[in-house]
Amino acid sequence: MNRHSGNNTSRYSRHAVTAPSRWIQRHLTAIPRGSHVLDLACGSGRHLRLLRDSGYTACGVDRDTSAAGELASPGVIELLQYDLERDRWPFGSAEYAAIIVCNYLHRPLFPCIADTLQPGGVLLYETFAVGNEQYGRPRNPDFLLRPGELRAVFGHFIVLNFEELTEHGDTPAVRQRIAVRKPVV
């Protein structure tokens, strides 16, 4: 199988991001240690590194995994090179204890993400939102969340935390973030 993932917002990075997201770090404790985590659009592997160092196993997916290649380690970090925007969802009936999505948006994947998260599992999602176009890329509305969109899409899960805000500083941006737990049926 051809494994390759599209990362439509990574091409908009103003500079390489190497530090893990503070949002992901803050909510990592919601994921039981030792769990298997899926990192969609993993880029350079900043969250894979955090997961590995925090006692998790992970699968990182991106259309180009070369930047995270040194992290691959049997039984700890698996890398899948896959185009999520062109190919079929590669995970079938697999379920993960947690899914991380950061700086990536492809709306057709929302149902796949929800289905791949095991009952009781945690989704940590953070990306750019409408209004970011005034600060830089991405500017394309296809890559910007609408107001309250993550809450609307994943609101049937248990919402642990939600933020919609403008970040000021060296690289201002408009972002939306959500941490949810899939109900146990």
C-alpha positions as CSV (number, residue, x, y, z in Angstrom):
1,M,0.0,0.0,0.0
2,N,1.2,3.5,-0.8
3,R,1.5,5.3,2.5
4,H,1.6,9.0,2.2
5,S,-0.1,12.0,3.9
6,G,-0.9,15.5,2.8
7,N,-0.1,18.3,5.2
8,N,-1.8,21.3,3.6
9,T,-0.8,23.8,6.3
10,S,2.8,22.7,6.6
11,R,3.6,24.5,3.4
12,Y,2.4,27.6,5.1
13,S,4.9,27.5,7.9
14,R,6.8,30.8,8.3
15,H,9.6,28.8,9.8
16,A,10.2,25.2,11.0
17,V,8.3,24.4,14.2
18,T,10.3,22.1,16.4
19,A,8.8,22.6,19.8
20,P,5.7,20.7,20.7
21,S,2.5,22.6,20.9
22,R,1.7,23.9,24.4
23,W,-1.9,22.8,23.8
24,I,-0.8,19.2,23.1
25,Q,1.6,19.3,26.1
26,R,-1.0,20.6,28.4
27,H,-3.6,17.9,27.5
28,L,-1.2,14.9,27.2
29,T,-2.1,13.9,30.7
30,A,-5.7,13.1,29.5
31,I,-4.2,10.1,27.5
32,P,-3.3,7.1,29.6
33,R,0.5,6.4,29.6
34,G,1.6,3.6,27.4
35,S,-1.4,4.2,25.0
36,H,-1.0,4.0,21.2
37,V,-1.4,7.4,19.6
38,L,-2.0,8.5,16.0
39,D,-0.3,11.8,15.0
40,L,-1.9,13.0,11.7
41,A,0.2,15.2,9.5
42,C,3.2,14.6,11.8
43,G,5.6,16.8,9.9
44,S,9.0,16.9,11.5
45,G,7.8,14.7,14.4
46,R,7.8,17.2,17.2
47,H,4.8,15.5,18.8
48,L,6.1,12.0,18.0
49,R,9.2,12.9,20.0
50,L,7.1,14.2,22.9
51,L,5.0,11.1,22.8
52,R,8.0,8.8,22.8
53,D,9.7,10.7,25.6
54,S,6.5,10.6,27.7
55,G,6.0,6.8,27.5
56,Y,3.6,6.4,24.6
57,T,3.8,4.4,21.3
58,A,2.8,6.3,18.2
59,C,2.0,6.1,14.5
60,G,3.0,9.3,12.6
61,V,1.4,9.9,9.2
62,D,2.4,12.5,6.6
63,R,2.8,12.8,2.9
64,D,6.5,13.2,3.5
65,T,7.9,11.5,6.5
66,S,11.6,12.2,5.7
67,A,11.8,15.0,8.3
68,A,10.7,12.6,11.1
69,G,12.6,9.6,9.7
70,E,15.2,9.4,12.5
71,L,12.3,8.8,15.0
72,A,11.2,5.5,13.5
73,S,11.7,2.8,16.1
74,P,10.1,-0.7,16.0
75,G,7.4,-1.1,18.6
76,V,7.7,2.6,19.6
77,I,7.3,5.0,16.6
78,E,5.9,3.8,13.3
79,L,5.9,6.2,10.3
80,L,3.5,6.0,7.4
81,Q,4.1,8.0,4.3
82,Y,0.5,8.5,2.9
83,D,-1.5,11.1,1.1
84,L,-4.6,11.5,3.2
85,E,-6.2,13.9,0.8
86,R,-5.9,11.7,-2.3
87,D,-5.9,8.1,-1.0
88,R,-8.4,6.1,1.0
89,W,-8.3,6.4,4.8
90,P,-5.5,3.8,5.6
91,F,-6.6,2.8,9.1
92,G,-9.7,0.7,8.3
93,S,-11.1,-0.6,11.6
94,A,-8.0,0.3,13.6
95,E,-8.7,2.2,16.8
96,Y,-6.3,4.5,18.7
97,A,-6.4,5.6,22.3
98,A,-5.6,9.1,21.1
99,I,-5.3,11.1,18.0
100,I,-3.3,14.4,17.6
101,V,-3.9,16.8,14.7
102,C,-1.9,20.0,14.7
103,N,-1.7,22.7,11.9
104,Y,-3.7,20.5,9.5
105,L,-7.2,20.7,8.1
106,H,-8.9,18.4,5.6
107,R,-12.6,18.4,6.5
108,P,-13.5,15.1,4.7
109,L,-11.4,13.4,7.4
110,F,-13.5,14.5,10.3
111,P,-15.7,11.3,10.3
112,C,-12.7,9.1,9.8
113,I,-10.9,10.6,12.8
114,A,-14.0,10.1,14.9
115,D,-14.4,6.5,13.8
116,T,-10.7,5.7,14.4
117,L,-10.7,7.0,18.0
118,Q,-11.5,4.2,20.4
119,P,-14.3,4.6,22.9
120,G,-12.9,6.6,25.8
121,G,-10.1,7.8,23.5
122,V,-8.9,11.4,23.4
123,L,-8.7,13.8,20.4
124,L,-6.4,16.8,20.6
125,Y,-6.9,19.0,17.6
126,E,-5.4,22.5,17.0
127,T,-5.2,24.5,13.8
128,F,-5.7,27.8,12.1
129,A,-9.0,29.6,12.0
130,V,-10.8,32.3,10.0
131,G,-9.1,35.6,10.7
132,N,-5.6,34.1,10.3
133,E,-5.4,35.5,6.8
134,Q,-4.7,39.0,8.3
135,Y,-1.5,37.6,9.8
136,G,-0.2,35.3,7.1
137,R,-0.7,31.8,5.8
138,P,-2.8,29.9,5.5
139,R,-5.2,32.3,3.9
140,N,-7.3,29.8,1.9
141,P,-10.7,29.3,3.6
142,D,-10.3,25.6,2.8
143,F,-7.5,25.5,5.4
144,L,-9.2,27.8,8.0
145,L,-11.7,26.6,10.6
146,R,-15.0,28.5,10.7
147,P,-16.0,30.0,14.1
148,G,-16.8,27.2,16.5
149,E,-16.3,24.5,13.9
150,L,-14.3,22.1,16.0
151,R,-16.9,22.3,18.7
152,A,-19.7,21.7,16.2
153,V,-18.0,18.7,14.6
154,F,-16.8,17.0,17.8
155,G,-19.3,18.4,20.2
156,H,-21.0,15.1,20.5
157,F,-17.9,13.9,22.3
158,I,-17.1,14.9,25.9
159,V,-15.5,18.4,25.5
160,L,-12.5,18.6,27.9
161,N,-11.4,22.0,26.7
162,F,-12.0,24.4,23.8
163,E,-10.3,27.6,22.7
164,E,-10.8,30.0,19.9
165,L,-8.3,32.9,20.1
166,T,-5.8,35.2,18.5
167,E,-2.3,34.6,19.5
168,H,0.0,37.6,19.7
169,G,3.8,37.6,19.7
170,D,6.5,36.7,17.3
171,T,4.1,34.8,15.0
172,P,0.6,36.0,15.5
173,A,-2.2,33.6,14.4
174,V,-5.9,32.9,14.8
175,R,-6.3,29.4,16.1
176,Q,-9.0,27.0,17.3
177,R,-8.3,24.1,19.7
178,I,-10.3,21.3,21.2
179,A,-9.6,18.4,23.5
180,V,-12.4,15.8,23.6
181,R,-13.0,12.3,24.9
182,K,-15.1,9.9,22.8
183,P,-17.9,8.5,24.9
184,V,-17.8,4.9,26.0
185,V,-21.0,3.3,24.6
